[in-house]
């Protein structure tokens, strides 16, 4: 018997992905870190939604039963470890930026400054 995930779980995954991507596009590094964490949770939940119970034939004349597929669970465990590693790396980078100027905003690079100067109206005074 294959079950389908409920609509509430699908909406929860969509909300997690959209809020994670929104936070990822912010200029504050702590929001970026939080966005990565939320995206990791969304990926874990979407992987767990793929876990369907499968029915196996009876083994050694026993009753047939449903077992869970171990592959999505193994992928989620791997994703948790990867998300933890990326989160600690991003926290170290955010701390390093904060030590430089006591703010966690992403600094503009030289190309951003050049483009901003080109877009500003020229003063004729």
C-alpha positions in Angstrom: 0.0 0.0 0.0 1.5 3.3 -1.1 0.5 6.3 0.8 0.6 9.9 -0.4 1.8 12.7 1.7 -0.7 15.0 3.2 -1.3 18.5 1.7 -0.3 20.1 5.0 3.2 18.6 4.8 3.6 19.7 1.2 2.6 23.2 2.1 5.0 23.1 5.0 7.9 22.1 2.7 6.9 24.9 0.3 6.8 27.5 3.1 10.2 26.3 4.4 11.8 26.5 0.9 10.4 29.9 0.2 11.3 31.4 3.5 14.8 29.8 3.3 15.4 31.3 -0.2 14.1 34.7 1.0 16.5 34.7 3.9 19.3 33.5 1.7 19.0 36.6 -0.5 19.4 39.1 2.4 22.5 41.1 3.1 22.8 40.2 6.7 25.0 37.2 7.2 23.0 35.9 10.2 19.9 35.8 8.0 21.9 34.0 5.3 22.9 31.4 7.9 19.3 31.1 9.1 18.2 30.7 5.5 20.7 27.8 5.0 19.5 26.1 8.2 15.8 26.4 7.0 16.7 25.1 3.6 18.4 22.1 5.2 15.2 21.4 7.2 13.1 21.8 4.1 15.4 19.3 2.2 15.2 16.8 5.1 11.4 17.1 5.3 11.0 16.7 1.5 13.3 13.6 1.6 11.2 12.1 4.4 8.1 12.7 2.4 9.5 10.3 -0.3 9.6 7.5 2.2 6.8 5.1 1.3 6.0 1.9 3.0 6.6 -1.0 0.7 5.1 -4.4 1.1 7.4 -7.4 0.9 6.5 -11.0 0.3 6.4 -13.2 3.4 9.9 -14.4 4.3 10.2 -18.0 5.7 6.4 -18.5 5.7 5.8 -15.5 8.0 3.1 -12.9 7.6 3.6 -10.3 4.9 4.3 -6.9 6.4 5.2 -3.3 5.6 8.7 -2.1 6.0 10.1 1.4 5.6 12.6 2.2 2.9 16.0 2.9 4.6 17.4 5.0 1.7 15.5 8.3 2.5 16.5 8.0 6.2 20.1 7.5 5.2 20.0 10.5 2.9 18.4 12.6 5.7 21.2 11.7 8.1 23.7 12.6 5.5 22.0 15.9 4.9 21.9 16.7 8.6 25.6 16.3 8.8 26.3 18.4 5.7 23.9 21.1 6.9 25.7 21.2 10.3 29.1 21.5 8.6 28.0 24.3 6.3 26.3 26.1 9.2 29.4 26.1 11.3 31.5 27.3 8.4 29.1 30.1 7.7 29.0 31.1 11.4 32.8 31.3 11.3 32.7 33.5 8.2 30.0 35.7 9.8 32.1 36.1 12.9 35.2 36.9 10.9 33.2 39.7 9.0 31.8 40.9 12.3 35.3 41.3 13.8 36.3 43.5 10.9 33.7 46.2 11.2 31.2 45.2 14.0 28.4 44.5 11.6 27.2 41.4 9.9 26.2 43.1 6.6 27.8 41.8 3.4 30.2 44.4 2.3 30.1 45.8 -1.2 32.8 44.7 -3.5 34.6 47.0 -6.0 32.3 46.1 -8.9 29.2 47.0 -6.9 30.7 50.4 -6.1 31.6 51.0 -9.7 28.1 50.1 -10.9 26.5 52.4 -8.2 28.7 55.3 -9.4 27.6 54.7 -13.0 23.9 54.7 -12.1 24.0 57.8 -9.9 23.0 61.0 -11.7 26.0 63.3 -12.3 26.1 66.5 -10.5 26.3 69.5 -12.8 27.3 72.0 -10.1 
